[in-house]
């Protein structure tokens, strides 16, 4: 009969052996498909590359889709722009071929120049509307034809009367059929002009002027 002391020793050795055997079995299966736990090597070698591959595929698909939509939009915008340019060119061509339109445009421009100002290399007949003033630049010549014109001048001399050789100063009335000359530099503070305060005034003018 085996003494109890040896029985205890044998039992302890067998227990250690069983525990060691179970540990190695578990260690061998750890990280495999049969084990529910996931090892770091499985994440690095299998799971992460698979996720990267799926993400790359998804990004590539969305990029291709976006590029297709962008190309379609650009094509549509280009087509719309070309249509607008063609329509504008056709409209301008139609207007340039329309003699009636060109005549009206020329008349409107002439009226605008007459109303606001201009410059003439030869004497030009201009009407100063009632309440307006024709401002003249240095070297400008003007002859009163019809109406009552009053000299507007910020200093002396105002205008030189080339018909008589006299000097006309501010607030003086111009004489019909007399030719006047501006002999001083004009600007915002040294204005020389003819006012049509009491009615329309018609003058013959040579040089640059504005009406306001």
FENZIPE-V296009 format. One record per residue. RES is the residue in one small letter. SS is DSSP state (a for helix, b for strand, c for the rest). PHI is phi in whole degrees, 0 to 359 (NA if undefined). Layout:
# FENZIPE-V296009
res=<RES RES>
ss=<SS SS>
phi=<PHI PHI>
This chain:
# FENZIPE-V296009
res=<x x x x x x x x x x x x x x x x x x x x x x x x x x x x x x x x x x x x x x x x x x x x x x x x x x x x x x x x x x x x x x x x x x x x x x x x x x x x x x x x x x x x x x x x x x x x x x x x x x x x x x x x x x x x x x x x x x x x x x x x x x x x x x x x x x x x x x x x x x x x x x x x x x x x x x x x x x x x x x x x x x x x x x x x x x x x x x x x x x x x x x x x x x x x x x x x x x x x x x x x x x x x x x x x x x x x>
ss=<c c c a a a a a a a a a a a a a a a a a a a a a a a a a a c c c c c c c c c c a a a a a a a a a a a a a a a a a a a a a a a a a a a a a a a a a a a a a a a a a a a a a a a a a a a a a a a a a c c a a a a a a a a a a a a a a a a a a b b b b b b b b b b b b c c c c b b b b c c c c b b b b b b c c c b b b b c c c c c b b b c c c c c b b c c c c b c c c c c b b b c c c c c c c c c c b b b b c c c c c b b b b b b b b b b b c>
phi=<NA 282 297 298 297 290 299 294 295 298 298 294 295 295 296 297 297 295 295 296 297 296 295 294 297 295 296 291 271 293 88 267 294 286 267 290 278 249 274 296 295 294 296 290 269 239 292 299 300 295 295 300 296 294 295 300 295 294 296 299 295 293 296 297 296 296 298 295 297 297 298 295 296 298 298 294 296 297 296 296 295 299 295 294 297 297 295 295 300 295 296 295 297 297 293 291 272 267 296 295 297 297 295 295 296 298 294 294 295 296 295 294 297 292 281 253 151 168 213 230 276 232 298 229 279 226 258 265 295 303 87 255 230 265 262 250 260 297 91 285 245 216 232 282 253 223 93 250 254 245 287 250 216 273 192 245 284 279 229 264 280 287 285 250 86 273 253 255 260 303 70 272 276 281 264 301 68 264 261 242 228 272 246 237 294 248 206 294 255 235 283 227 201 237 263 251 286 261 169 299 233 250 227 254 233 231 125 268 205 223 236 210>
